[in-house]
Amino acid sequence: MKWFFKKDKSKPVIMAEEHIKSGHKKLDFLTLPKTAVIFCMSKWDTIIKENFDVETITEALPRFLGRTPVYKIKNNDDFCFLHGGAGAPQMADTIETIHALGVKNAILVGMAGGFAPNVNIGDVVIPSKILIEEGTSLHYGFKKWATANNKLNIADLQLLSKNFNVLLEKTITTDAVYRQTMFKEKLWAKLGCVCVDMEASAFTNICNYYNMQNCVFLRISDKHGVDKNSPKWQWGVKNNYRKEFIKSIIDFILSNKLF
């Protein structure tokens, strides 16, 4: 069965704007800064509080699938920071909600599992294209590849690469946590993908659906190979990777006009 029909101009049963008002009347007045930095990893809020002087915009973003606090850096009204959730459906909910609250641009800061020889734990991958293997994007009419709408250029990447090994590569997003089989990873690798996450294609596609500029930064958190001679799966247990990644990414975002 098709999930998206071009001729379908009917209104959704409930929209983010209506959900915000239905159960969150005290948040009717809430608007967010024009650019949202969305994290898909744990300890993000602890790290930004330790390294930046932040204020709370709201304790609970009024999305449908669970709440998240939203922060801003004091004396900076251009950016807000929040958690995007886990998986494509919750990411879609997040984008729909922040779009309804005035956000124009979005930046995803997430994690991915590497399976290509040229990526290692701690590397940062900026997807050139994202293969769609999650169902959420199909409801919006997207079918195979997602491409972020942004103005990242070589100069930006070189600035960020002072702190990390930064790669511009194809990636894959899946929503089947325990069906990420070795067989499929070999197929993904043949298509040029180097790592897999659970949110990026839905993030990019729904931002594009609403003409929101967007970009994605994925830290390689774990690594394995796709053939019998490759090393076994490894988790990136070094805590300083996450702290330095988040701090450096925020510094980079604050010092560069990505949009």
C-alpha positions in Angstrom: 0.0 0.0 0.0 1.2 3.5 -0.8 1.8 5.8 2.2 1.8 9.1 0.4 -0.6 10.5 -2.3 0.1 13.7 -4.2 -3.6 14.3 -4.6 -4.2 14.0 -0.8 -4.8 17.6 0.3 -6.9 16.7 3.3 -6.0 18.0 6.7 -4.3 15.7 9.3 -6.5 14.6 12.1 -4.3 16.6 14.5 -1.5 19.0 13.7 1.4 20.2 15.9 -0.2 23.6 16.3 -3.4 22.1 17.6 -1.6 19.7 19.9 0.4 22.5 21.5 -2.8 24.4 22.3 -4.9 21.4 23.3 -3.1 20.3 26.4 -0.5 23.0 26.9 -2.5 26.3 27.1 0.2 27.9 29.3 2.6 27.5 26.3 0.3 29.3 23.8 2.7 32.2 23.9 5.9 30.1 23.4 8.1 30.9 20.4 11.6 29.5 19.8 14.7 31.1 18.3 15.1 30.8 14.5 17.7 28.0 14.7 17.4 24.8 16.8 20.3 22.6 17.6 18.9 19.1 18.2 20.9 16.4 20.0 20.3 12.7 19.7 22.6 11.4 22.5 22.6 11.2 26.3 24.4 13.7 28.6 24.1 16.5 26.1 22.3 18.8 28.6 24.9 18.2 31.3 27.7 19.0 29.0 26.3 22.2 27.7 25.4 23.4 31.2 29.0 22.7 32.3 30.5 24.6 29.4 28.1 27.4 28.6 26.0 29.9 30.5 22.5 28.7 29.7 18.9 29.6 30.4 15.8 27.5 30.2 13.3 28.5 27.6 10.8 25.8 28.6 11.1 22.7 30.8 8.9 20.7 28.4 8.7 21.1 24.6 5.0 20.3 23.9 5.6 17.6 21.4 3.4 14.4 21.3 6.0 11.8 22.1 7.5 12.8 25.4 8.9 16.1 26.6 12.3 17.7 26.5 13.7 20.9 28.1 14.8 23.6 25.7 17.7 25.8 26.5 19.4 28.9 25.1 22.8 30.5 25.8 22.4 33.7 27.8 22.5 36.9 25.6 22.1 34.8 22.4 18.6 34.7 21.0 19.5 33.1 17.7 19.8 29.5 18.9 18.0 27.0 21.1 19.2 23.5 22.2 17.0 20.4 22.8 16.9 16.6 22.6 15.4 15.2 19.4 14.4 11.9 20.8 15.2 8.3 19.7 14.3 7.1 16.2 12.5 8.6 13.2 9.0 9.0 14.5 10.0 11.0 17.6 12.3 13.1 15.4 9.4 13.8 13.1 7.4 14.9 16.1 10.2 17.2 17.2 10.5 18.9 13.8 6.8 19.3 13.4 6.6 20.9 16.9 9.5 23.3 16.6 8.4 24.3 13.2 5.0 25.2 14.7 6.9 27.3 17.3 8.7 29.4 14.8 12.0 27.6 14.1 13.4 28.2 10.6 16.6 26.3 10.6 17.7 23.0 12.3 21.0 21.3 13.1 21.1 17.6 14.1 24.0 16.5 16.3 23.8 12.7 16.6 25.6 9.4 16.8 26.2 6.7 14.2 27.7 3.2 14.0 30.5 3.0 11.5 31.1 0.0 9.2 33.4 1.3 6.5 37.2 1.1 6.6 37.7 4.8 6.3 35.7 5.8 9.5 36.8 5.3 13.0 35.4 5.9 16.5 35.4 9.6 17.2 35.3 10.7 13.6 32.6 13.2 12.6 30.6 12.4 9.4 28.6 15.0 7.6 26.2 13.1 5.3 26.4 14.1 1.6 23.3 11.9 1.1 21.3 9.7 3.4 19.8 6.4 2.3 16.3 6.1 3.7 15.5 2.8 5.5 12.9 4.2 7.9 9.2 4.5 7.4 8.5 8.0 8.7 9.8 9.7 5.5 7.5 7.6 3.3 4.5 9.4 4.9 5.9 12.7 3.5 6.6 11.4 0.0 10.3 10.8 0.2 11.5 7.5 -1.2 15.2 6.7 -1.4 17.8 9.4 -0.5 17.7 12.4 1.7 19.9 15.5 1.1 20.3 18.2 3.6 19.4 21.8 2.6 22.3 23.9 3.9 25.2 26.2 3.0 28.1 24.2 4.5 31.2 24.7 2.5 34.8 23.5 2.5 35.9 26.4 4.6 33.4 25.4 7.3 34.6 21.8 7.2 38.2 22.8 7.5 37.4 25.0 10.5 35.6 22.1 12.3 38.4 19.6 11.3 40.9 21.4 13.5 39.3 19.4 16.4 38.1 16.2 14.6 38.6 14.0 11.6 35.7 15.3 9.5 34.3 13.3 6.6 31.7 14.1 4.0 30.2 10.7 3.1 26.9 8.9 2.3 25.1 7.5 5.3 22.1 5.3 6.1 19.2 5.8 8.5 17.2 2.7 9.7 14.4 2.2 12.2 15.0 -1.5 12.7 17.4 -1.6 15.7 17.8 -5.4 15.7 17.5 -6.0 12.0 20.7 -4.2 11.1 22.1 -7.4 9.6 25.5 -7.9 8.2 23.9 -8.8 4.8 22.2 -5.4 4.7 25.3 -3.5 5.8 27.2 -5.1 2.9 24.5 -3.7 0.6 24.7 -0.3 2.2 28.5 -0.3 1.8 28.2 -1.1 -1.9 26.0 2.0 -2.2 28.8 4.0 -0.7 27.4 4.5 2.8 29.9 4.5 5.7 27.7 4.6 8.9 24.2 4.1 10.2 21.9 6.1 12.5 18.2 6.2 13.4 17.1 9.8 12.9 19.0 11.7 10.2 17.0 11.0 7.1 13.6 11.7 8.8 15.2 14.9 10.3 16.4 16.1 6.9 13.3 15.1 4.9 10.8 16.8 7.3 12.9 19.9 7.5 13.0 20.0 3.7 9.2 19.4 3.6 8.8 22.6 5.5 11.6 24.5 3.6 13.7 24.6 6.8 17.5 24.8 6.2 19.2 22.0 7.9 22.5 20.1 8.4 23.7 16.9 10.1 26.8 16.1 12.2 27.2 12.5 13.2 29.9 11.3 15.6 31.0 7.7 15.1 30.2 6.1 18.4 30.9 2.5 17.6 32.6 0.5 14.8 32.7 -2.9 13.1 33.4 -4.3 9.7 31.2 -6.1 7.2 33.4 -9.1 6.4 34.8 -12.0 8.4 38.3 -10.5 8.6 37.1 -7.2 10.1 37.4 -6.4 13.8 34.5 -7.3 16.0 32.0 -4.6 17.1 33.5 -2.0 19.4 31.8 0.7 21.5 33.4 4.1 21.8 33.8 4.2 25.6 36.0 7.2 25.9 33.8 9.8 27.6 36.0 12.7 26.4 34.9 12.0 22.8 31.3 13.1 23.6 32.2 16.1 25.7 34.8 17.4 23.2 32.4 16.7 20.3 29.5 18.6 21.8 31.6 21.5 23.0 33.4 21.9 19.7 30.2 21.5 17.6 28.5 24.3 19.7 31.5 26.6 19.4 31.6 25.9 15.6 27.8 26.6 15.3 28.0 29.8 17.3 31.0 31.2 15.3 29.7 30.3 11.8 26.7 31.5 10.0 25.5 28.2 8.6 22.2 29.6 7.5 
